[in-house]
């Protein structure tokens, strides 16, 4: 499975952020099937799956329109920088699910699992995707850090808190970026105060 394209405009790059796409698995009633999300700059995001295609104004609405609901699973290529000067691949398994909100409307639930040097780091969040990355930053620090825009001190979520709404400040203004890229302006973002830990080491 793939992830968002990593060719946004920031940090001296010259190619446009759009279009981007990523591949995932949609699990409905125990059955898993491939699904592909795409987003063009002048178009609405779309989801293509066996037997159909849906379009919506944002990612959350897309999930609500998928037949039968379901849960999305995607494995995202992430790299972790180490205090010893190493840079290692650490795939991030992300689960995204939409659920009814008791107060009305819908909630987006995120669950993540990242394995680095045989350590399993997990995080959960509701609606606010940045809480996932913040918790992973906290668990890795100070021995390691996410080497991507979601782990960079120059990135911020603006407005919507869902995937794909991250902005970059490297060039001095707000520019769209994707969570998993990094440019020459990258600098590790230090974690905030502890929230919760769900980390364990395998033998």
C-alpha atoms as one frame of an Amber mdcrd trajectory, in Angstrom:
protein
   0.000   0.000   0.000   1.192   3.501  -0.781   0.804   6.909   0.808   0.289
  10.499  -0.253   2.583  11.871  -2.913   5.427  13.862  -1.439   6.057  16.641
  -3.914   4.432  19.698  -2.327   5.593  23.292  -2.744   7.785  24.252   0.186
  11.380  24.221   1.301  12.668  25.080  -2.157  10.761  22.431  -4.094   9.287
  23.361  -7.455   6.525  20.837  -8.160   2.940  21.319  -7.067   1.462  19.635
  -4.007  -1.603  18.520  -5.950  -2.546  15.996  -7.123  -1.912  13.447  -4.387
  -3.188   9.946  -3.788  -2.879   7.040  -1.406  -3.928   3.400  -1.346  -5.588
   1.711   1.626  -7.764  -1.226   2.585 -11.444  -0.844   3.428 -12.747  -3.451
   5.884 -16.530  -3.958   5.983 -18.085  -6.864   7.864 -14.815  -8.776   7.999
 -14.230  -8.395   4.240 -11.198  -6.383   3.072 -10.910  -4.698  -0.334  -8.555
  -2.128  -1.884  -9.511   1.529  -2.072  -7.682   4.512  -3.582  -8.098   8.148
  -2.557  -7.196  11.020  -4.885  -7.426  14.777  -4.630  -6.897  17.325  -7.389
  -6.348  21.007  -6.610  -9.451  22.176  -8.469 -11.603  19.188  -7.691 -13.180
  17.419  -4.747 -11.462  14.424  -3.135 -12.588  11.088  -4.512 -12.481   7.450
  -3.473 -12.292   4.635  -6.025 -13.146   1.110  -4.892 -14.313  -2.127  -6.559
 -17.707  -1.364  -8.018 -17.829   2.384  -7.606 -16.512   5.882  -6.988 -17.653
   8.612  -4.603 -16.721  12.295  -4.309 -17.159  14.689  -1.390 -16.021  18.063
  -0.075 -13.566  16.637   2.469 -12.010  13.391   3.640 -14.476  12.841   6.484
 -17.479  13.180   4.165 -15.849  10.690   1.807 -15.712   8.086   4.558 -19.394
   8.648   5.359 -20.360   8.053   1.719 -18.589   4.713   1.382 -21.129   1.881
   1.082 -21.520  -0.020   4.325 -19.281   2.321   6.298 -16.228   0.315   7.255
 -12.787   0.920   8.653  -9.753   2.121   6.694  -6.344   0.527   7.183  -3.215
   1.996   5.612   0.493   1.323   6.134   2.445   4.544   5.677   6.204   4.779
   5.007   7.704   6.857   7.834  11.329   7.401   8.797  12.656   7.988  12.292
  15.835   9.952  12.952  17.919   8.754  15.873  20.059  10.656  18.362  22.935
   8.436  17.188  22.733   9.982  13.711  20.844   7.144  12.026  17.769   7.423
   9.809  15.607   4.286   9.718  12.372   3.172   8.080   9.566   2.656  10.599
   6.237   1.867   8.857   3.217   3.469  10.508   0.017   1.408  10.570  -2.935
   3.813  10.691  -6.610   2.927  11.195  -9.334   5.492  10.473 -12.955   4.986
  11.439 -16.067   7.177  11.456 -18.580   6.722  14.264 -21.737   8.459  15.558
 -21.177  11.282  18.045 -23.553  11.040  21.055 -23.836  14.842  20.893 -24.842
  14.700  17.238 -22.921  14.406  14.002 -19.973  12.083  13.416 -16.581  11.466
  15.012 -13.334  10.425  13.298 -11.283   7.960  15.314  -7.603   7.387  14.594
  -5.401   4.565  15.854  -1.709   4.244  15.020   1.040   1.723  15.613   4.700
   2.398  14.796   7.580  -0.056  15.299  11.097   1.356  15.714  14.034  -0.738
  16.881  11.653  -3.491  18.035   9.719  -1.035  20.182   5.972  -0.785  19.544
   4.635   2.751  19.892   0.878   3.272  19.797  -1.448   6.262  19.893  -5.167
   6.972  19.633  -7.116  10.171  18.985 -10.625  11.367  18.206 -11.066  14.021
  15.496  -7.690  15.718  16.149  -5.160  13.873  13.999  -2.222  15.902  15.350
  -2.701  14.192  18.730  -1.555  10.957  17.072   1.679  12.498  15.885   2.183
  14.395  19.149   1.929  11.183  21.169   4.347   9.367  18.858   6.790  12.302
  19.083   6.577  12.139  22.867   7.209   8.384  23.017  10.215   8.570  20.686
  11.880  11.650  22.224  14.760  12.183  22.989  16.201   9.039  21.363  14.303
   9.510  18.109  12.001  11.812  16.164   9.640  11.595  13.203  11.573  12.719
  10.128   8.593  14.142   8.251   6.385  17.238   8.141   4.187  15.874  10.939
   7.289  15.812  13.148   8.640  19.213  12.067   8.596  22.368  14.180   7.515
  24.434  11.136   4.233  22.583  10.507   0.788  23.383  11.919  -2.784  22.219
  11.375  -5.029  25.069  10.297  -8.827  24.961  10.380  -9.821  21.348   9.793
  -7.982  18.860  11.973  -8.222  15.944   9.550  -5.644  14.328   7.284  -4.384
  16.545   4.491  -4.919  19.863   6.312  -1.304  20.390   7.412   0.422  23.677
   6.568   4.121  24.521   6.330   5.846  27.740   7.474   9.322  27.106   6.040
   8.962  29.773   3.354   7.410  32.293   5.739   3.778  31.777   4.678   1.113
  29.095   4.989   1.548  26.432   2.304  -0.206  23.082   2.026   2.009  20.096
   2.662   1.526  16.436   3.344   2.235  14.888   6.696   4.913  12.489   5.513
   7.250  14.639   3.435  10.292  16.506   4.722  12.460  19.169   3.105  15.825
  20.831   3.792  14.106  23.188   6.239  13.117  20.317   8.522  13.778  20.686
  12.253  12.455  18.266  14.920   9.406  19.479  16.816   9.827  18.885  20.535
   6.885  17.105  22.179   4.548  18.899  24.547   3.867  17.682  28.093   3.051
  13.953  28.450  -0.463  12.731  27.724  -0.368   8.931  27.842   1.999   6.142
  26.884   1.286   2.841  25.183   4.750   1.578  24.307   6.213  -1.899  24.698
   9.332  -3.728  23.586   9.396  -7.078  21.847  11.984  -9.706  22.574
